[in-house]
Amino acid sequence: MTTLDPVSTRQHAHGLDENDPLRQFRKRFYVPPGTTYLDGNSLGLLSREAERSVFDALESWKTQGIDGWLAADPPWFTLGEQLGAKMAPLVGAAPESVVVTGSTTVNLHQAIGSFYRPAGRRRKILATGLDFPSDVYAMQSQIRLRGGDPERDLILVPSRDGRTISEDDLVAAMTDEVALTMLPSVLYRSGQLLDIPRLTTAAHEVGIAIGFDCAHSVGALPHRFDEWCIDFAVWCTYKHLNAGPGGIGALYVNPRHFGTVPALAGWWGFRRDRQFEMAHEWDGAEHAGAFQIGTIPLLSSAALLGSLAIFEEAGIEAIRAKSLAQTD
């Protein structure tokens, strides 16, 4: 076992701090006194930008009332789409492919319900035995809603060591009985980063739709959703994206699926130019916005607006470079 010299280790850390191009961002966050905060993977800290955005939203509500839907800056009416466009560079997607809406679990139900299409032999969902519980509950629920049996129709590929998943095992499990593969981008127990391009290609080669829960990776490293050709992804905003406890969720839909009728249709997914016709016949937005369900929650969305301004300034590539440098 290598013994680390505490003096040289501290000097190395100070050297990294001195040469850190992102060091100025620390003072823009509220850090609990007397702490070295390492829990951003669970709940990110409040930034001054996010705080200011929430106060601005409250001021708009106070001074504009209902007029804020169109007159606020930015207008509340299209805030989900605007935030999706701002987040799109973080996930390597076209602006119209990303929308901010609901929560991670609600979006899981929306996405799985929309893209899990059991038919004939293909009735199973493939996932991992190390998935976050909420993902498993959602998959079990969606199987039951289609008259299936989760004990039979949900394949949870086991871990060989209790911490990681073999990608070879995942690929081997992609048989002609699988209708949907739903995987985490990062295993929350160990931090294992799955090879999304490889797994997506493997799934599509055998006719399986594939989606990813990216709650533990978006905001920590770059993604290339469009390039990788994944079918969909969901993620949260309260971890690495620092949008606050229970912050609004986000959803990516590949453009080839635009026009898909969502499993859970709601009025906020209706075409904006016809929304107040109050028609009973579904006419969804012609982009990822169709997968929204209910009215966007303004205050949690406002926090995200401020937080994303920091990411736009810092750059996700620089954030990832710092992460890798810290673990050399």
CORUR-V352314 format. One record per run of one state. SS is the DSSP state (H for helix, E for strand, - for the rest). FROM is the first residue (numbers start at 1). TO is the last residue. Records with the same first field share a line. If there is no record, write none. Layout:
SS: FROM-TO + FROM-TO
This chain:
-: 1-5 + 19-22 + 30-46 + 72-75 + 92-94 + 101-103 + 116-118 + 120-121 + 123-123 + 129-132 + 146-149 + 158-166 + 173-177 + 185-185 + 187-192 + 194-195 + 206-208 + 214-217 + 219-220 + 222-224 + 229-231 + 236-249 + 254-254 + 258-266 + 271-271 + 278-283 + 285-287 + 292-297 + 315-315 + 327-328
H: 6-18 + 23-28 + 48-71 + 76-91 + 95-97 + 104-115 + 133-145 + 150-153 + 167-172 + 196-205 + 225-228 + 255-257 + 267-269 + 272-277 + 288-291 + 298-314 + 316-326
E: 29-29 + 47-47 + 98-100 + 119-119 + 122-122 + 124-128 + 154-157 + 178-184 + 186-186 + 193-193 + 209-213 + 218-218 + 221-221 + 232-235 + 250-253 + 270-270 + 284-284
